Amino acid sequence: MVLATDAAGADLLVINPADPGSPLEQRIPVGAAPWDVYVARNQAFVSTAVGVAVVDLAERRRTALIPYANPADQITYGEYRAGGTGIVASADGSTVYVAVLRTDGSSVLEKMDVTAGRTVGTVEVGLRPFDILLSADGSEVYTIDHDSFSVHVVNAETLAARRIEVAPFGTQGGLASWEKPHYGAIDDAGNLLLPYQGLALAVVDPGSGVVTVGDMTANSHQHGTAVVDNTLLVVGTGFFGNATGSPNLTVRNTETNAERIVPLDRLHETVVPWVDPESDRTYALLSGGYTREGFWSGITVVDLETFEQQELAVPGRPQSLAVIEE
């Protein structure tokens, strides 16, 4: 099964991509304006506008709602709303790290104790972290700071943080710039992979802070990012800023840097790899819940061998995706 946040509602959607006729299996109420979802130890953790929802995946119900130490003044929707954005959890599901956009526009990373049901530490990070990544050993958390041209490397235990500027096209334009990071992925070497505009791939060594920039060929404003089997998947949303192309999906070999650009008819936000349990084939699932105008109610399934596409109708605004590992 696959989980999706309904960003325009208050539910976590349970989806079966193997049933294209009726893919939506269940809606689990989690809280207003859910943004991101992360799975650990048969639990899903959802960053909503009102707190972090803890969902028991066996029972398929919310078992807790952990309030933020930095609560929103009012509940709104969309990419500028106050509340939680990117979220990750420790492997045992005991600790959650969630980026929180304050009402005044600043952002913090909150560390939550799931058993205690409260925030146990906070640290200032860059503006509007769309995404958060966790190192393979769980010792570091990385915030992808959309409006600050940066990544913050945060010690998972002490919350000590340091900033790395990542700006392949410079910082001109500030908040009005389109050449900023959205989502990222981690390669086998522990480097952060941040795509920009389908024109540049920033490879960030979180230890040294060194940023290496390589070329990309999609020429499309890029959002969702994932890695599977030495393959980088990146959602392109079309012409914005210095990107002049159309919506597409980049499929890039991380060893050779060879790219296949798959044209898309619709806009999408995030991408996750999914393996069909019957055929054992790997697909890319792309969510239709784009954060700006142009979203649609569904998910696109792309076969990573043939690149054939199929749309699944999913009511709502499915934005962030996570696979339930059986």
N, C-alpha and C positions, 0 to 999 in steps of 0.2 A: 504494500500500500504506500501511498504518497500523501503527505500532509501539505495543505496550502492555507495561508492566512487570507481571510476575506477582508481586505483592507478597507472596504467601504461599509462593513458591517461590524459584527462582534463575535464571529465564529471562526473555529478552526475546521477546515474541510478535510474529510477523509475521502481519498480518491483512489479508484482502482483503474489504472491506465489500461489494463488488460481487458476491460469491459467498455469498449468505445460507445456502445449503445446507451449505457447508463453508468457513467463513471463515478458520479457522486454517491458515495455510500452513506455518509452521515455528516451532520453538522454538530460540532461540539461548542457550546457557548463558552467563551473565554474572557471577554471584556471588549470594550469599545476600541475600534480602530487598531486591530492587531497588525503589526508590521512584519516581524521576523519570527522564525520558529527553528528550534534546535532540538535534536533527539539525543538522549543519553539514558542508558539503563532502563529501557521500557517506559521512559517518561518523555513528554514533549514540554519544552519551555517556550512560552510565547510572550513576546514583548508587545504589550498593548499600551493604550494611552493612559490607563489607570493603574497599571502594575504588571508584574510578571505572573502569568498564569502557569500553574503546574498541572499537567494533564497525565493521568494514568492511562497508558495506551492499551493495557489489557482490559480495563473497564470502560475505556473511552469516555472519560468524564473529567472535568476540572476538579481537582482535589484541594487546591489552594490558590490564592491570589496574593502575592507578596507586594505590598505597596512600595512606591519609590520613596527614597529619602528626599527627592526633589520632585514633588508632585506637580502636575499641571494645574494652572488656575482654572481652566475650563477644558472640556472635552471637545476637540475638533477632529477633522479628518484631513488626509492628504500628507504630502511629503514635508510640509512645514509645521505640522501639528506638534505640540509639546507631548512628551512621553517617550517610551522606549523605542529604540530603533534596532541596531544590530545586537545580536545576543549569541552567547556560547555558554557551554557548561562543562564542568570537569567530567572525566570519563565515568566516574561513579555516580554522577548526578547529584552530588551533595552541595556543590557550589555553582552559582550562576554569575556570569559577568554580562552586564547589559549597559549599552550606551543610552543615556537619557538626555533628550533635548529639553532644556529648561524653557519656561515661558519667555524669559528675556533674550533667548536666542543662543546662549552659551550651552556647552555640553559637558557632561561628566560621565565617567565610567563608574558604575555601582557594582560592588561585590556583594552578593547575597548568600546567606546561609539558608539553604532550602529547609532543613529540619526546623531551625529556629523561626523561619518565616520572616526574616528581616534583613535589611542592608547592614553589613558589618564594616564597610569602608567605601570611600569615594575618592576619586582623583580627577582633576581637570584634564580634559583632552581637547582635540580640535573640534571645529564646528561641524555639526550634523554628520556624525559617523553613520553612513548608510549600512556599513557592514563591520563585523568583528570577526577576527580569525584567532584560532588557538594553536599554539605550537604543538608538534607531535607529542612531546613529553608533558604538555600541560603546564609548563613553567612560565610561559609568557602569553600575554594577550595583545593582539594588534588591532588598533582602531583605524579604520579607513576614513579619514577626516575629509568629507566631501568638500566643504567650503574653506578649508585651510591649506590645501595643497600639501597635505602631510599624512604621515602615519605616526601614531604614538605606540611605542614599545613599552608595555606595562608588565612589571614583575607580578605574577599571579598571586604570590604570597604577601609581599609587602606593599604592592601598588605603587612602587617607585616607577616613575615614567620618564621617558625621554622622547624628544621629537625628532623625526627625520623628515626633512622637506623632500617632496617628490613632485617635481614640476617640469616634465619634459619640454613643455612649451612656454615656460616662464609663468609668472604670477600676475601678468598684466590683466586688468579687468576685475581682479578681486572677486567679489561675490557675483558679479555679472558674467564672469568667465564660464565658458563651456568646457575648457580644457582642464578638467579637475577629476580626481578619482571618485569612483562610485563603489565598486565591489572588487574583491581580490580573491586570490587562491594561493595555496602554498604548494611548492613543488617538492620532490623527494629530497632535495638538498636543504630544505627548510627556508628557501628564499620566498619572498612575497612577490606574486605576479600581479601587476596592476596595468590593465590595458587602457589606452587613451585614444579615443576618437578613431579607432581602427587604423591609426597611423603610427603609434608608438607603443611598445611594451616596456614598462619600467620593471626591472628585476631588482628587488631591494634585499640586501643582506642585512637582516635585523640586528646581527651582532656588531658588524663594523659600521653600519649605516651607509655603506657604499651603494649607490644607485647606478645600474647599468641600463642603457636604453637601446632597444633593438627596434627594427622596422616591423610594421604590420601593414596589411594590404586591404583591409575591409573598407576603409574610408567611411566609417559610420560611427556616430556618437554611441559609446559603449557603456553598458550597464552590467547585467548579471554575468558572473564569472565562476567557472568550476574547472577542476582537473580530474581526469580519470584515465588510468593506464597510459601515462605519458602523453595525454591529449588535453590541450587547453580548449575549453569551450567558452565563447564570449558572445553575448547578445549585443547586436548593433541596432540602434533605434533610428538611424537615418541622419538627415542633414541638420547639424547644429554646429555653430562655431566654425572651426576650420575643417570639419568633416562635411563633405558634399555629396556623399552617396546615399543609398537606400537602406531600409531595414534588412538585416542579414544575421547569419550565425557564422562565426569564425570557428573552424575546427583546425587547431594548430598542433603539429607534432613538437613536443617540447625538447626533443633531442636534435632534430634536423631543422626546426623552425619552418618547415613547409606548411603552407596553409591551404585549406579548402574553404571557400566562401560560399555559403548556402543562402540564396535569396529567400526572403520571407515576405509574405503578403501583408502581415499584420505587425503591430508593435508588441513588444514583450518586455518584461522586467528582469526576471531571474531565470537561471537554468540549473538543472541538476541531472546527473547521469542516472539512468534507471535500467535495470536488467530484467527483461521479460522472463519470468520463472519457467515458462513453457519452452520457449525457443532458445533461451540463454543468450539472446542477442542484446547488445547494449544500445540504448536510445538516449537522446537528449530530450528532456522535458522542459518546455519554455512556458512561463506563466504569462497570461494575457493582462495581468493587473499592472500595467505600466503606470508609473507614479505621476505622469503628467496627462494631458488630454490625449486621447487615442487608445485608452485601455479598452479591453473587451472581456466578455465572460467566457473564458475558456483557457485551454492549454494546448500547445502544439507539440506533437510527438515527432521527432526527427530520427529516422533510422541512420545510425552512424556508419553503416556499411554501404547502403544504397542511396542515402540522403533523401529518401522519399519522406513525405510529410503527411500527417493526419491531424485534424483538429478534434479536440474533445470539448463538448459543451459543458461548462461548469458554471452554474449560476453564481452571481456575485462578482467580486473583483479579486481573483486569486493572484496574490503578489509574491510572497516568499514560499519556497518549496523545500521539503525535506522528505527523504525516503525513510520508511520504517524498515529497519533491518530485521528480517525474520530469523 
